[in-house]
Amino acid sequence: MEKPKTKAIIAELRTEISVSCPDCRIIKQAEKYRADFSEDPDIKIGFPIDFLEKRQKENPTLPLSECEYIWTGYEFCRRLVSFDGFVLHASAVSYKGRAYLFSAPSGMGKSTHTSIWQRVFGSDAVIINDDKPAIRKIGDTIYACGTPWSGKSDINENIKVPLAGICFLSRGSVNKIEKIGGNLALYMILNQTMRLPFPEFMDSLLSLTDTVMSRIPVYRMECNTDDEAARVAFEFMSKGV
Amino acid sequence: MKIKEGYMLRTVAGCSVVVAVGMSTMDFNGMINLNDTGAFLWKKLEGGASEDELVLAMLSEYDVNEETAKRDISAFLAKLKEADLLCE
């Protein structure tokens, strides 16, 4: 029996996802991205059931459908580098036509920070993707794009927004933000994106990182959970200096 | 001495970074940031070089005295050995 295929356009790429588990979260999450296209897909994603069963054995706390959700997400990340894009572990918020990405290791307050943006700036602040936005160069612009893979939350939108900046967060008692560059910025970006031990993949990823770093400012911020955190971040990053 | 198989040096945003590629380096999940001299020495070691050859190369490339060059190269090699990146 042929597996159901979901056709979607994700980060402007024609994507076809073959799903083995009928209850897999990706089917519902991809609703916003559904599209009918007759041309060949740019990206085809699908794993046979025995592959998923092996992954589940390695991760016994996860149901099979969750393994499928996670691995289809990884596969999208892997394929994206062939299309001038990579995924950053970050919470991405869109405000006044630009995207602001807040990155940090898990549990370090990314979603908390962007939820403060929503509290302070209201419905004009939209979460593009709360866990793994795609950064993709389309034409001459670098965009932050929503994807149906947004981690534990289901918060993502099928939009693309020009990227204003990337900020690495850590917790602090006082809100402080500064621009960073060089080795530090490079390390922090690469540390929060998927790296694979394959030369072609890494060549593409590093070349893309070079492009992004040459055009997009990178910051680090110590932040607390006051409303001021969002205002400080926006005021500094919107200047783009 | 030579750098082990499975590492790739690239320049990104003006910085030299080494990442793992190839199945032999599956255990190495990290990245190495190198400064200019580190990158220079790494490139020489990719092709294979003795410690003396590295010193000579550094002296002809950089405006540094022999003692400093020897000391810095020795420290660099020690770090590489510690991270199991060199083969003899």
Interface residues (C-beta under 8 A of the other chain):
Chain A: G181 G182 N183 A185 L186 Y187 L190 N191 R195 P197 F198 P199 M202 D203 L206 T209 D210 M213 S214
Chain B: G6 M8 R10 T11 V12 A13 G14 C15 V17 V19 A20 V21 G22 M23 T25 M26 N29 M31 N33
